């Protein structure tokens, strides 16, 4: 199983520490894929320290999947490293796939 990189783990830890309050609205320069991804996270009340951090995490998830990690492994590792519930990390993985790497679905 591949290790989740530090940026992904830090983003998840920060998100867990913040609680259920959204920190920032979607950035104006976000792409349609970014807007869809952030909207999905917001809809699940998954928080993140900034839009750019959340977007980077989504791309990191896809990189791990592209490198051969399974969706289950990525969700479990993210949950283990962040303290987020597996349900939330599974949602993050699914939202990442939907927005940034549908070939991994």
Secondary structure in CASP SS format (residue, H / E / C, confidence):
PFRMAT SS
TARGET T0000
AUTHOR 0000-0000-0000
METHOD secondary structure of the structure
MODEL  1
X C 1.00
X C 1.00
X C 1.00
X C 1.00
X C 1.00
X H 1.00
X H 1.00
X H 1.00
X H 1.00
X H 1.00
X H 1.00
X H 1.00
X H 1.00
X H 1.00
X H 1.00
X H 1.00
X H 1.00
X H 1.00
X C 1.00
X C 1.00
X C 1.00
X C 1.00
X C 1.00
X C 1.00
X C 1.00
X C 1.00
X C 1.00
X C 1.00
X C 1.00
X C 1.00
X C 1.00
X H 1.00
X H 1.00
X H 1.00
X H 1.00
X H 1.00
X H 1.00
X H 1.00
X H 1.00
X H 1.00
X H 1.00
X H 1.00
X H 1.00
X C 1.00
X C 1.00
X C 1.00
X C 1.00
X C 1.00
X C 1.00
X C 1.00
X H 1.00
X H 1.00
X H 1.00
X H 1.00
X H 1.00
X H 1.00
X H 1.00
X H 1.00
X H 1.00
X H 1.00
X H 1.00
X H 1.00
X H 1.00
X H 1.00
X H 1.00
X H 1.00
X C 1.00
X C 1.00
X C 1.00
X C 1.00
X H 1.00
X H 1.00
X H 1.00
X H 1.00
X H 1.00
X H 1.00
X H 1.00
X H 1.00
X H 1.00
X H 1.00
X H 1.00
X H 1.00
X C 1.00
X C 1.00
X C 1.00
X H 1.00
X H 1.00
X H 1.00
X H 1.00
X H 1.00
X H 1.00
X H 1.00
X H 1.00
X H 1.00
X H 1.00
X H 1.00
X H 1.00
X H 1.00
X H 1.00
X H 1.00
X C 1.00
X H 1.00
X H 1.00
X H 1.00
X C 1.00
END
